[in-house]
Amino acid sequence: MTGHHPHDHNDHEHQHPGHGDRHHDHDHPEHDHGSELSEVDLRVRALESLLVEKGYVEPAALDALIEAYETRIGPHNGVQVVVRAWTDPAFREWLLADASAAIASLGYTGRQGEHMVAVENTPQTHNMVVCTLCSCYPWSVLGLPPVWYKSAPYRSRVVIDPRGVLREFGHELPGEVEICVWDSTAEVRYLVLPMRPAGTEHWTTGQLETLVTRDSMIGTGFPRHPEQLTGGAP
């Protein structure tokens, strides 16, 4: 694994803001989110079958683990973290200063989530997360990684052409907005703290939770707009 790196995409100047190097906007062939199993996925499935066949792994236990991350954890924990940061200024400051401790205080710890860093989106800066070498992902906060996150096209393209990748997810950012791409490693996982949508100042916690999406916490998407929800703003 490499060290964790943020990659800025602005003005074609390399900078080093503490966590590592940054890359910049360049043209690149069309992005493919990928839907077929990769060679690594096929090897994992073959290994899983072998371990089950030899009795080293209980299928029921394995199914229970997968079910937990897919349904009970999913991105739900991350949603709770984001909404808490939106509504509690002290927690937000704690999250940005020591994400591991702040997230653990809500009871969300475990596999691939021991060492977390939260990066905040602002009107001037948009953050995106990738693991360029494999698929490091904060399971305890966001559940299982989506297929496209593990795909080679995403892992290579997002560092070189983040605006193009974001466009392919259906989003266009103004040219003056700086994009930072954070490279997850075995040691560090990242969580994007998206901006709270305007017009939600009087929304309840439960209502705010409906706005947070998994992709908004990876940086390939944004929170839902209040108008997108049935009935609009409460």
Beta strands, then each sheet from edge to edge (+ up, - down):
strand 1: 6-9
strand 2: 116-120
strand 3: 125-130
strand 4: 178-183
strand 5: 189-193
sheet 1: 1+ 4- 3-
sheet 2: 2+ 5+
end
